[in-house]
Amino acid sequence: MSQDQETRATSVFLLSGFLGSGKTTLIRRVLETEKIDRSKQAQTAVIVNEFGAVGLDHRMMAEARDDIVDVSGGCFCCSASTPLIETLEKILKKEPHQIIIETSGLSDPQRVMGSILTARANGLPVHIAGVIVLLDSINAIDTIRNNEEARQQLASADRVGLTKLDRIAADQRDAMIARLTALVKQTNPLADIRSAELPDEMFTSLSVKSAGFAEQHCVVPNLNDDDHRHNRIACSILESQSPFKLTELQEFLNFLLDRYGNSFIRLKGIVRVEGADNPQIIQAVGSHLASMEKAHPISAPEASQIVVFTENLPKSAVEHLFAGFFGNAVNDVPDRTALLDNPLSIPGMPARRP
């Protein structure tokens, strides 16, 4: 890279974290801050990479913008770098102040960095300003214990942001922060650890100690490496052209979490509900189903779309359950009435209200 290109290089932050850690929520807050403070307007461009064939995260952000780009259909760390580099080249023409790449919840940041550094060496005017990894404070311990991807992400972090601290009782919060800090330090002793509640602080200059730690340890991806795949993770795409009845949607979500709770990782969707003026965002992580919130009407898809991630469970199981619940049952799969009114079913299913 020439001296002139080095001077004009745009800062690129990689935002990583396991499924449901809060990446999209953090970016929404950054964009909302820019919308309020006009001096920051349109300074941040965003690239969203999702594992599934249907991308929803970019639709869940504050509003429709042409510098929020969705690149879905597989995580960057498992595929050729061409889509990422082409997207970066396109965004750089808009001269943003910085770029945030929201990686798939299953991505290995080191491999994504390897692609960017290869392109940088070939003249792309960018530099990696830092790798930010979010850690869901509620589910962190189980997530790290059970998922190699989460451990890889922590090992790659320059900064770790603790999310969902507001859901932990005030008298337990300090102890949880101390426990998670010790857990992170076992994997990555140089990581800068802080609360992710203040979005502007997450994308600031890193300390000399931690800056570049991940870049120095990056892995240039081997595109013939067939071992780096997420074969145990299934991604089911559920779609409906007709609006849902709220009660039926709630029953389906409750039943889904109760039946496949041990295999369930993450659910997110933008759905249309009868009687609601705006489409609604639904989200769940593990067994926790969040309250519904309004989606931005401009960015919402015409049809309802729900993406479900499960572990060691064929996606057909979720898809058949959805079909049976909403009137498109397949052979040997019970319909909604049989599922809910079956006298042999387990009584007293716990209610989780969206």
C-alpha positions in Angstrom: 0.0 0.0 0.0 1.3 3.4 -0.9 1.9 6.2 1.6 -1.0 8.1 0.2 -3.3 5.1 0.5 -2.1 4.6 4.1 -3.0 8.1 5.0 -6.5 7.7 3.5 -7.1 4.2 5.0 -10.5 3.8 6.5 -10.9 2.2 10.0 -12.6 -1.2 9.9 -14.0 -2.7 13.1 -15.0 -6.3 13.2 -17.9 -6.9 15.5 -18.2 -10.5 16.5 -19.9 -12.6 19.2 -21.9 -15.8 19.3 -25.5 -16.1 18.2 -27.7 -13.8 20.2 -25.0 -11.8 21.9 -26.4 -8.5 20.9 -24.4 -7.4 17.9 -27.4 -5.9 15.9 -28.7 -4.1 19.0 -25.4 -2.4 19.5 -25.2 -1.3 15.9 -28.7 0.0 16.1 -27.7 2.2 19.0 -24.7 3.5 17.1 -26.8 4.4 14.1 -29.5 6.0 16.3 -26.8 8.2 18.0 -25.7 9.3 14.5 -29.2 10.2 13.6 -29.6 12.4 16.7 -26.2 14.0 16.4 -26.1 15.4 12.9 -22.3 16.0 13.1 -22.0 12.1 13.0 -24.6 11.6 10.3 -23.7 8.8 7.9 -20.2 8.5 9.2 -20.5 4.8 10.0 -21.1 2.2 7.2 -22.2 -1.3 8.1 -21.7 -4.7 6.5 -23.9 -7.4 7.9 -22.9 -11.0 7.3 -25.4 -13.7 8.3 -25.1 -17.5 8.3 -28.5 -18.2 6.9 -29.8 -17.7 3.4 -32.2 -15.0 4.5 -30.7 -11.9 6.0 -32.7 -10.1 8.7 -30.2 -8.3 10.9 -29.8 -5.3 8.5 -33.6 -5.0 8.5 -33.7 -4.8 12.3 -31.5 -1.7 12.3 -32.7 1.8 12.9 -33.7 2.6 9.3 -33.1 1.8 5.7 -29.8 3.2 4.5 -27.7 2.5 1.4 -24.6 2.2 3.5 -26.0 -0.8 5.4 -25.2 -3.7 3.2 -26.3 -7.3 3.8 -24.1 -10.2 2.7 -25.9 -13.4 3.7 -25.8 -17.0 2.7 -22.9 -18.2 4.8 -20.3 -16.7 7.1 -17.3 -14.9 5.7 -14.9 -17.3 7.5 -16.2 -20.3 5.6 -16.3 -18.9 2.1 -14.1 -17.1 -0.4 -13.3 -13.5 0.5 -14.6 -12.0 -2.8 -18.0 -10.9 -1.6 -16.5 -9.2 1.4 -13.8 -7.4 -0.6 -16.3 -6.3 -3.3 -18.6 -4.9 -0.6 -15.8 -3.0 1.0 -14.7 -1.5 -2.3 -18.3 -0.4 -2.9 -18.7 1.2 0.5 -15.3 2.9 0.4 -16.6 5.0 -2.6 -19.0 6.7 -0.1 -16.0 7.8 2.0 -17.4 6.7 5.4 -15.6 7.7 8.6 -15.5 4.1 9.7 -16.9 0.7 8.7 -18.3 -1.9 11.1 -18.5 -5.5 9.8 -21.0 -7.5 11.8 -19.8 -11.0 11.4 -22.0 -14.1 11.6 -22.5 -15.4 15.1 -20.6 -18.5 14.0 -17.6 -16.7 12.3 -14.0 -17.0 13.3 -12.8 -13.4 13.3 -9.2 -14.4 12.6 -10.2 -15.8 9.2 -12.2 -12.7 8.3 -9.2 -10.5 9.2 -7.0 -12.7 7.1 -9.1 -11.9 4.0 -9.1 -8.1 4.8 -5.3 -8.1 5.4 -4.7 -9.9 2.1 -6.8 -7.3 0.3 -5.0 -4.5 2.2 -1.7 -5.8 1.0 -3.1 -5.6 -2.5 -3.9 -2.0 -2.1 -7.4 -1.8 -0.5 -7.2 1.4 1.7 -8.4 0.0 5.0 -6.9 -0.9 8.3 -8.3 -3.1 11.1 -9.0 -0.8 14.0 -10.0 -3.5 16.3 -11.9 -6.7 16.9 -14.9 -6.2 19.2 -16.5 -9.4 20.6 -19.7 -9.2 22.5 -20.5 -11.6 25.3 -24.0 -12.3 26.5 -23.7 -11.9 30.3 -26.7 -14.1 31.0 -25.7 -17.1 28.8 -21.9 -16.5 28.6 -20.7 -19.4 30.8 -22.7 -22.1 29.0 -22.0 -20.5 25.6 -18.2 -20.6 26.1 -18.3 -24.1 27.6 -20.4 -25.6 24.8 -19.2 -23.7 21.6 -15.8 -23.8 20.1 -16.8 -20.8 17.9 -17.4 -18.6 21.1 -14.0 -19.6 22.4 -12.3 -18.7 19.1 -14.1 -15.3 19.1 -12.9 -14.5 22.6 -9.3 -15.5 21.7 -9.4 -13.0 18.8 -10.8 -10.1 20.7 -9.1 -6.7 21.2 -12.1 -5.6 23.2 -14.9 -7.6 24.9 -18.2 -6.0 25.5 -20.5 -7.4 28.1 -24.1 -7.2 27.0 -27.5 -7.6 28.9 -26.0 -6.6 32.2 -29.3 -4.7 32.9 -31.1 -8.1 33.1 -28.9 -9.2 36.0 -30.0 -8.2 39.5 -28.2 -5.1 40.7 -26.8 -6.8 43.8 -25.3 -9.6 41.7 -24.0 -7.5 38.8 -20.5 -6.8 40.1 -19.9 -10.4 41.0 -21.0 -11.5 37.5 -18.7 -8.9 35.9 -15.8 -10.2 38.0 -16.6 -13.8 37.1 -16.9 -13.1 33.4 -13.7 -10.9 33.4 -11.7 -13.8 34.9 -13.2 -16.2 32.4 -12.2 -14.0 29.4 -8.7 -13.4 30.8 -8.1 -17.2 30.9 -8.5 -17.2 27.1 -7.3 -13.7 26.2 -5.3 -11.9 28.9 -4.8 -8.7 26.8 -8.4 -8.1 26.0 -10.0 -4.8 27.1 -13.2 -5.7 28.9 -16.1 -3.3 29.5 -19.9 -2.9 29.5 -21.4 -2.6 26.0 -24.2 -0.3 27.4 -22.4 2.8 25.9 -22.1 2.2 22.2 -19.7 5.0 21.4 -17.2 3.6 23.9 -17.1 0.3 22.1 -15.7 1.7 18.8 -13.0 4.0 20.2 -9.2 3.6 20.0 -7.9 0.6 21.8 -5.1 0.7 24.4 -1.5 0.2 23.2 -1.5 -3.1 25.1 -4.4 -4.6 23.3 -4.5 -2.9 19.9 -3.6 -5.2 17.1 -3.5 -8.3 19.3 -6.0 -10.0 17.0 -4.4 -8.7 13.8 -1.1 -10.1 14.8 -2.7 -13.5 15.4 -5.0 -13.6 12.4 -5.3 -16.7 10.2 -5.3 -16.3 6.4 -8.2 -18.6 5.3 -7.5 -21.7 3.5 -10.3 -21.9 1.0 -9.8 -25.6 0.6 -10.1 -26.2 4.3 -13.2 -28.5 4.4 -12.8 -29.0 8.2 -13.9 -25.4 9.0 -17.6 -25.8 8.8 -20.4 -25.5 11.2 -22.0 -28.8 10.4 -23.7 -29.3 13.8 -25.6 -26.0 13.4 -28.8 -26.0 11.4 -30.5 -22.9 10.1 -34.3 -23.1 9.4 -36.1 -20.4 7.4 -39.8 -20.0 8.2 -41.9 -17.8 6.0 -45.6 -16.8 5.8 -47.3 -14.7 3.2 -50.3 -14.2 5.6 -50.3 -12.2 8.9 -50.2 -14.4 12.0 -52.8 -14.4 14.7 -51.0 -13.2 17.8 -52.2 -16.0 20.0 -51.3 -18.7 17.4 -47.8 -17.2 17.0 -47.3 -17.2 20.7 -48.4 -20.8 21.0 -46.0 -21.8 18.2 -43.0 -20.0 19.8 -43.8 -21.5 23.2 -44.2 -25.0 21.8 -41.0 -24.7 19.7 -38.9 -23.7 22.8 -40.5 -26.4 25.0 -40.1 -29.2 22.4 -36.6 -28.4 21.2 -35.2 -26.4 24.1 -32.1 -28.5 24.5 -31.2 -28.0 20.8 -32.4 -24.4 20.5 -29.7 -21.7 20.1 -31.3 -18.6 18.5 -34.5 -17.3 16.9 -35.0 -14.0 15.2 -37.7 -12.7 12.9 -39.7 -9.9 11.5 -43.4 -10.9 11.4 -46.7 -9.4 10.4 -49.5 -9.8 13.0 -53.2 -9.3 12.5 -54.3 -5.9 13.9 -50.8 -4.5 14.3 -50.0 -1.4 12.1 -46.3 -2.2 12.1 -44.4 -5.4 11.5 -42.9 -6.9 14.7 -39.4 -8.1 15.7 -39.3 -11.4 17.6 -36.1 -12.7 19.2 -35.1 -15.5 21.4 -31.8 -16.8 22.8 -31.7 -20.1 24.5 -35.0 -20.5 26.4 -35.5 -16.7 26.8 -38.1 -15.2 24.5 -37.8 -11.4 24.4 -40.8 -9.0 24.2 -41.9 -8.1 20.7 -40.9 -4.7 19.4 -41.9 -2.7 16.4 -39.8 -3.0 13.2 -39.0 -0.1 11.0 -41.8 -0.3 8.3 -39.5 0.8 5.4 -37.0 -2.0 5.9 -39.5 -4.8 6.8 -40.0 -7.6 4.3 -43.4 -8.1 2.7 -43.8 -11.6 4.1 -43.1 -12.7 7.6 -39.7 -14.3 8.0 -38.3 -16.2 11.0 -34.8 -17.7 11.2 -34.2 -20.5 13.7 -30.7 -21.8 14.7 -30.6 -25.2 16.3 -27.7 -27.6 17.3 -27.6 -31.3 16.4 -31.2 -31.1 15.1 -32.2 -31.4 11.5 -33.8 -28.2 10.2 -36.7 -30.3 8.8 -37.9 -30.9 12.4 -38.5 -27.1 12.9 -39.8 -26.6 9.4 -42.4 -29.5 9.7 -43.5 -28.2 13.1 -44.1 -24.8 11.6 -46.0 -26.2 8.7 -48.2 -28.3 10.9 -48.9 -25.4 13.2 -50.0 -23.1 10.5 -52.1 -25.3 8.3 -49.6 -26.9 5.9 -48.9 -30.2 7.7 -46.9 -32.8 5.9 -47.3 -36.6 6.1 -46.7 -38.1 9.6 -46.6 -34.6 11.2 -49.4 -33.6 13.5 -51.3 -30.3 13.0 -51.7 -27.6 15.5 -54.8 -29.1 17.1 -53.2 -32.5 17.6 -50.1 -30.9 19.1 -52.0 -28.7 21.6 -55.0 -30.8 22.4 -53.3 -34.2 22.5 -54.4 -35.8 25.8 -51.0 -37.7 25.8 -49.0 -34.5 25.6 -47.1 -33.3 28.6 -49.3 -30.9 30.6 -48.4 -27.7 32.2 -46.0 -26.3 29.5 -44.5 -23.1 30.9 -45.8 -19.9 29.2 -43.3 -17.6 27.7 -45.1 -14.5 26.5 -43.5 -12.5 23.7 
